[in-house]
Amino acid sequence: VIRVPLSPPTMAAATLRSVLRRSNLLPLFETRRLRDLLFFSSSVDAAAAVGGTMSPDPHFMVEYLENSCGFSPSEAAKFSKPLAHLRSTEKPDAVLNFMRSQGIDGAGIRKVISSRPKFLCYNVETNLAPKFQFLLDLGLSKSDIVYAIQNNNAILSLNIHRSFVPKLEMWERLMGSREHVLSCFKKTTWFFSHSVEKRIHPNLKFLTDECGIPEERVSMIVKSYPHFIAQKPESLRALIARADELGIPRHSQSFIWLLRSLHRASKTTVEANGELLRSFGWSEAEFLSAVKQSPNLLSLSPESLRRKMEFLINEVGYVPSFIADHCHLLQYSLEKRIIPRFRVLEMLKTKGLWTERGECEGK
């Protein structure tokens, strides 16, 4: 028997709700039934308790999110709104217990729930557990899965057969092995987020059928830079147009690497690098030749490129045309490679151990 004290009336309403919720009986009682039960308490307070003119009590999930997840009162109030339909904590309890059992800590749980509170409404047995098991069966460890979910919890929204499997098959096709796919998945949390039908397959078809780029070359880029094939199709077409402006044939081996560089660098950066190299005396032909040899030049920061050119000209003594012919020098780190090796070369010269032909004298 549930006893509801008549005084004070607001306490009676709160107590009744709490007891019913813990007993999972709240869905059995309509607002009219609550009004009947609270009729003898106080007409004013009873009206307030069932949503009358006074402010209603906060939804029980506000307190739940504070106590069970560690959210602040304001955060709990915000994230409880999509959960207003809940009448018990049965599902949230199951979800939280499952997440903790998989190794997701409090901070990780808050990160997941704050991005999509409705995860607390998921069915563990039919939804969450099968997805975790699927990822484990692929060869991922629990820590890999936890890391991926904390950084891209949209994974929990994917359907195994309609989303996971088609994406896995497409990535395996492009990367050549499941091991490579899993390696990228561990580093790239968005990996299974993009649509195969809307992005990956249309982009691959465009590159191979319309641009004439062999799928093997596309795979070379995708292995090291998977985001390239997952961009919006319209963005890829715009990228091809920018690459065509540089005059490098689509069938050349450097064209696909040029696409990657253009994708990584903004149009402003590419234009700034072109202007910078020309300001050092490079002709248009030298610039295009260098880009064909080393497309990555376009994605370097203009400041880094300027410092390398100045050092090679002012300190090493190279003329700009020599640098254009040996543009791979500009891809090396100035502090970690160019300067240290130049200092070693200077030392060898001072000791007479370096010939004019660029050879080391033996002793």
Secondary structure, 3 states (H helix, E strand, C coil): CCCCCCCCHHHHHHHHHHHHHHCCCHHHCCHHHHHHHCCCCCHHHHHHHCCCCCCCCCCHHHHHHHHHHCCCHHHHHHHCHHHCCCCCCHHHHHHHHHHHHCCCCHHHHHHHHHHCHHHHHCCHHHHHHHHHHHHHHHCCCHHHHHHHHHHCHHHHHCCHHHHHHHHHHHHHHHHCCHHHHHHHHHHCCCCCCCCHHHHHHHHHHHHHHHCCCCHHHHHHHHHHCHHHHHCCHHHHHHHHHHHHHCCCCCCCHHHHHHHHHHHHCCHHHHHHHHHHHHHCCCCHHHHHHHHHHCHHHHHCCHHHHHHHHHHHHHHHCCCHHHHHHCHHHHHCCHHHHHHHHHHHHHHHHHCCCECCCCCECCC
